[in-house]
Amino acid sequence: MARIKVIEEKCTGCGACVDACPFGAIRVEEMAVIDEEKCTLCGACVEACPLGALELEEVVRTGMDTSKYRGVWVFAEQRHGKVSGVAYELLNVGRRLADDLGEKLTAVVFGPIGEDAVRELIYRGADRVLWADDERLAQFHDDTYAGVLAEMAQAERPEIILCGATSIGRSFFPKAAAKLGTGLTADCTGLEIDKERRLLVQTRPAFGGNIMATILTPDHRPQMATVRHKVMKEAPRQEGREGEVVKWSPRPENLASRTTLVEFVEEVEETVNLADADIIVSGGRGLGGPENFALIRELAMLLGGAVGASRAAVDAGWIPYSHQVGQTGRTVSPKLYIACGISGAIQHLVGMQSSDVIVAINKDPEAPIFKVATFGIVGDLFEVVPALIERLKRRKG
Amino acid sequence: MDIVVCIKQVPETTEVKIDPQTKTLVREGIPGIVNPFDMYAIEEGLRLKERYGGKVKVLTMGPPQAEDALREALAMGADEAVLLSDKALAGSDTLATSYALSMAVRKLGYDLVICGKQAVDGDTAQVGPEMAEHLGVPFVAWVRKVEEVSDGKIKVQRLMDDGYEVLEMPLPALITVVKEINEPRLPSLRGKMRARKAQIPVWTVEDIGADPSRVGLEGSPTQVVRVFTPERRAGGEILQGEPEEVADKLVEKLEAMGVI
C-alpha cells in the first residue's frame, strides 16, 4: 500500500515538510510524522524536503507500452454546426505541444460541419483533421461522442488528447477516458511538455483556486486533459496553410445513443453567454432588487459582454441560476470582469479571480472584492454605473 | 425505484485560509461538510422517492470521519447509508475512485444513481461520468430538472452553455445535478435522532469485490507531482473622484490596456 515514508537516517526534523503540506498532515516529533488519515499522498513534502528524507513509496503501476503512442490530438467541439472558439484555443496550445514533441497535430471533429470549417482547422494549425462526418454526430450525446473518440484513439494511438472544459467536454471526455482506462486531468490552466520524459505536465486549480496542482499521467496513454476556456489564446489564422483531411467512418455501435434528445430550448441572452464572453458585467446584492439588473444589462450590452450575478442575487430570485458566477455557479475567466455591488465572498472570488482585468464598484471600502480588483471604485453603483454608461455611449458616438 | 446517491465529505472551502507564513492551506479546525452539490443530489433522491416510491441509499468513499456526511443525509431522510473506507483506497484519482464507487453501487443495487455535478475540493466533475462508464449505464450530466420517470425511462433537462436540452434515457441510469434543480431540505428533529442512532456499515475493497490493482495509488493513472499556492492577485488601484471623473478614468485605463 502506498504511503509517504520517512527515512530516519536522513530526517533532521527541520519542519520544511510541515510547511509544505497543504493538508496539515505532518508534525515533527524529533522527526517528521505523517498522519495517514489526513495524507492524500500528494507528494508536496517529498519535493520540499531539502535532505531527501521523504519518499513516496514505490507503487507498481500497471501501465501500457507508452512508446507506441505518438502525436497530439485536440477535440474541436462544434455546437449547432459551428466550431466553438475553444477549439482554436486548443489548436494553439496543441501546436506548441506537438512542436515540442516533434509530432503532428491532429484536430478531431464530429458531425456535418462542412469543408470550409474543416479547412479552417488546418488554417489554425492542424496538420491533419480526423473528421467523423456523420449526421448522427451532429447533436452531442455522451454515448456516441465518447464511443467514437475512444474508437479513434484505440486505432491511432495518440499520446495526448485535449478537449475544452465546456459543458460538452466535461461531460463526455471522462467517459472516454474511462473507456480507454487512462488518466484525465480536469480544467487545466497550464500545459507544458517535459521533453526529457516526453510527458504532458498539466497544471490545474483545485480547492476553488486556492491551490494549484501539477499532474502527470506517467504510464498510461493517451494523456488526456480538459482545458479551461478563455485561458489560452486562439491560434493565429494562416490562410492557405496545408494539411490532410481524413474521413472517419465510425463503427455502427458507436453511433447509437441511449439518450435521445426530445428538444433543445435556447435561453436567449440579451448579448452573449457567460462561457464565451470576453467581457462580463455582474451584479450582486448591492443592486437591491431584480429591476436594477437593467443597469447591468445596459452596461453589458454597451460593452458587448454577458451578464453575470453573485449567488446572493440568484438566491434572491432576481436573475436565473444560469447567470451565477462562483463556486456553485460557473467559473469564468474573461478579459474584463466588472463586479457591481458584489462584496466578494470567497465563493464568488474563486469563480472569477482568474479574469485578466477586474473592476469592482462597491460602497463598502472594506469589501473583499477590492483585494482582487485591478481597478476599484468605492462609491454608489447607482451613480457610478450610469456615469460609466454615459461615458461609453459618448465613446461610441 | 432504488436510488443511490453518491456524496463526498469536503472541507468547508469557504473557510479555507492561506497561512501567510507558510503559504499553505490551513485545514486545522475546518469542519468537514457534505459537498454542496451533493446536497442537491440527496434532495433530488428524496423527492423522486416521494414521487415514485422506493429507497434512497447514500454512499460515500473516504476516511472513517466521512461517516458524518452520511449521518447528515440520513437526517434529511435517506433510508440507508454505506461508508466505503479502506486504507487501500488512499491516493485514488478519479478513475480509481469511480471504479471503486461503481463496485459499491453494484452491490447496493440501483435503478438510478445521482451525483452532485462536482466536488468543491477537487472540482473535477469526472467521477460521475466515469462511474457511468464503469457501470455501463447511460448518463446525463448537469441535470437541472427531472421531468418524469415512467415506463422504465427518465426524462431530464440538461443545462448547457446556451440553454437546456430535454433528454430521455432508459433506466438504470446515472445523472449529475446542478444547484438549480432544487432547494435542499433541513433535517427534521426526528431525522436527526434517527441518524444519530443509525448503524452505518463500513465496506472494504474486498467487500465490494474490487480488483485491488485498480484502486488507490496503484490504480490511478494520474499522479499529483506538486501542489503549490498560486500567486495571489495583488489589490490594484483605487480610482477616486466624482462618478463622472472615475468613469472617465476607468474608460481611459481600460482603453489603454486594450480590453475594451
Interface residues (C-beta under 8 A of the other chain):
Chain A: M1 A2 R3 V18 D19 A20 C21 P22 F23 G24 E36 E37 K38 C39 T40 L41 C42 G43 A44 E47 V59 V60 R61 T62 R79 D142 D143 A146 T166 S167 I168 R170 S171 F172 F173 P174 K175 A177 A178 K179 G181 T182 G183 L184 T185 A186 D187 P205 A206 F207 G208 G209 N210 I211 M212 A213 T214 I215 L216 T217 P218 D219 H220 R258 T259 T260 L261 V262 E263 F264 V265 E266 E267 V268 N273 L274 A275 D276 I279 L303 P320 Y321 S322 Q324 Q327 T328 G329 K335 L336 A345 I346 Q347 V350 Q353 D356 V357 I358 V359 F370 K371 V372 A373 T374 F375 G376 I377 V378 G379 D380 E383 V384 P386 A387 L388 E390 R391 L392 R395
Chain B: P11 T13 T14 V16 I18 Q21 T22 T24 L25 V26 R27 E28 P36 F37 P63 P64 Q65 K87 A88 A90 G91 D93 T94 L95 S98 V120 D121 G122 D123 T124 A125 Q126 V127 G128 P129 E130 A132 E133 H134 P138 F139 V140 A141 W142 R144 K155 L159 M160 D161 D162 G163 Y164 E165 V166 L167 E168 M169 P170 V178 K179 E180 S213 G216 L217 E218 S220 P221 T222 Q223 V224 V225 R226 V227 F228 T229 P230 R233 G235 G236 E237 I238 L239 Q240 P243 E244 V246 A247 D248 L250 V251 K253 L254 M257 V259 I260
